[in-house]
Amino acid sequence: MRLTYLLSCFFILLCIATGCHYSQDLSTESKIQDSLQTTIGHPYTLNSNFKVISDTLWLQRLPFTDSIPVKKGDKLVVAEFTVHPKDSIDSLWVKVARDQETIGWIQENKLLKSIVPVDPISQGIHFFSNSHTLIFLLVLAAFFLGVIYRAIRKKQIRLIWLNDIDSVFPIILSWLLAAAAVIYNSMQRFVPGTWERYYYDPSLNPFDLPFILGLFILCIWLILLLGVALLDDLFHQTSFEVASFYLTGLAACCTILYIFFTCLWIYAAYICFAAYTIWCIRRLMKANRYPYACGACGAKMRSKGICPHCGALNE
């Protein structure tokens, strides 16, 4: 566990350093951009950088009699905004530039459908938002294939909630993911603009964000931290094969939790999350209760029967 504590200290120091960096890096230009953002009412500002993700994006040149294309992978910068009240489709037009020769106007709704911010966090959010269904299906498929394989080979199945390992990290990790899902659901229900602004101006510092968004990012940091601790604990207790199957099962269970708490009606999600919190607390209170020990290997056991470590029968 010494490695876990060292990594924990490292991540805490990293968060503190990140917080100090962002608190001191507030320039006059960023204040002006925030003012423009508030005035226009949109999450991105002048000088925002984007990458084109559609095959071709057409920019209009004044007086809108000529157009020039930009291709997939090209990087654009926002140069100017203008409003055309007579435009029935989208009154806000954005002037973007690829270089000094490739400059033009485009309606905002067309622009946002064809670009992604250049920040790697924003690109990660974009990828997950468009591919999370496929990722979830692959995780669940891998888990069920693993269950079938171990059932055919008649090997013991270690799984969170059912036949868990001797560690508190899986329960805490699943609770943190459920909390993050409920917070995300709350943002989408009550303050959707908060998440949209974060998409265009992300930060890894939870203390430099609005309260509800800071809670979400803090949960993500804690999930990563506890994930490292879980790996350290898991591979010390089990073989590589058992650990791999357990991690696949844990990912599948967390996937189900995420889908459940993000898709559920928000007030019902609060009630279910409170019930899950109580259940997790009870499981954690029983985590250190091992009244028995295996007669063959000496491993701790909660009840008589087959030892989960060596497979010996204890009556």
Long-range contacts (C-beta under 8 A, 24 or more apart in sequence): 1-232, 1-233, 3-232, 4-228, 4-229, 4-232, 4-233, 7-225, 7-228, 7-229, 7-232, 8-225, 8-229, 11-221, 11-224, 11-225, 11-228, 15-205, 15-206, 15-221, 18-204, 18-205, 19-205, 19-207, 19-208, 21-205, 22-203, 22-205, 22-208, 23-208, 40-81, 40-92, 42-92, 42-108, 43-193, 43-196, 43-197, 43-199, 43-200, 43-201, 44-78, 44-117, 44-200, 44-201, 45-78, 46-78, 46-79, 46-80, 46-81, 47-77, 47-78, 48-77, 48-78, 48-117, 48-200, 49-75, 49-76, 49-77, 49-117, 49-118, 50-75, 50-76, 50-77, 50-78, 50-96, 50-111, 50-115, 50-116, 50-117, 50-118, 51-75, 51-76, 51-115, 51-116, 51-117, 51-118, 51-123, 52-76, 52-114, 52-115, 53-114, 53-115, 53-116, 53-126, 54-113, 54-114, 57-106, 57-110, 57-111, 57-114, 57-115, 58-106, 59-96, 59-102, 59-103, 59-104, 59-105, 59-106, 60-104, 60-105, 60-106, 61-103, 61-104, 61-105, 62-105, 64-105, 67-104, 68-102, 68-104, 70-98, 70-102, 74-98, 75-118, 76-115, 79-103, 117-199, 117-200, 117-202, 119-202, 121-202, 121-204, 122-199, 122-200, 122-202, 125-199, 125-202, 126-199, 136-255, 136-258, 136-259, 139-248, 139-251, 139-252, 139-255, 140-252, 140-255, 142-248, 142-252, 143-248, 143-249, 143-251, 143-252, 146-245, 146-248, 146-249, 147-249, 150-245, 156-242, 156-308, 156-311, 157-245, 157-249, 158-238, 158-242, 158-245, 158-246, 158-249, 158-308, 159-246, 159-249, 159-253, 160-246, 160-249, 160-250, 160-253, 161-253, 163-308, 165-233, 165-234, 165-237, 165-238, 165-246, 166-237, 166-300, 167-230, 167-233, 167-234, 167-237, 168-284, 168-287, 169-226, 169-229, 169-230, 169-233, 170-230, 170-250, 171-280, 171-283, 171-284, 171-287, 172-226, 172-280, 172-284, 173-223, 173-226, 173-227, 173-230, 173-250, 173-254, 174-250, 174-253, 174-254, 174-257, 174-280, 175-276, 175-277, 175-280, 176-219, 176-222, 176-223, 176-226, 177-219, 177-223, 177-254, 177-257, 177-258, 178-257, 178-261, 178-273, 178-276, 179-219, 179-273, 180-216, 180-219, 180-220, 180-223, 181-257, 181-258, 181-260, 181-261, 181-262, 181-269, 182-261, 182-269, 182-270, 182-273, 183-212, 183-215, 183-216, 183-219, 184-216, 184-262, 185-261, 185-262, 185-264, 185-266, 185-269, 186-212, 186-266, 187-212, 187-213, 187-216, 188-262, 189-266, 190-266, 237-309
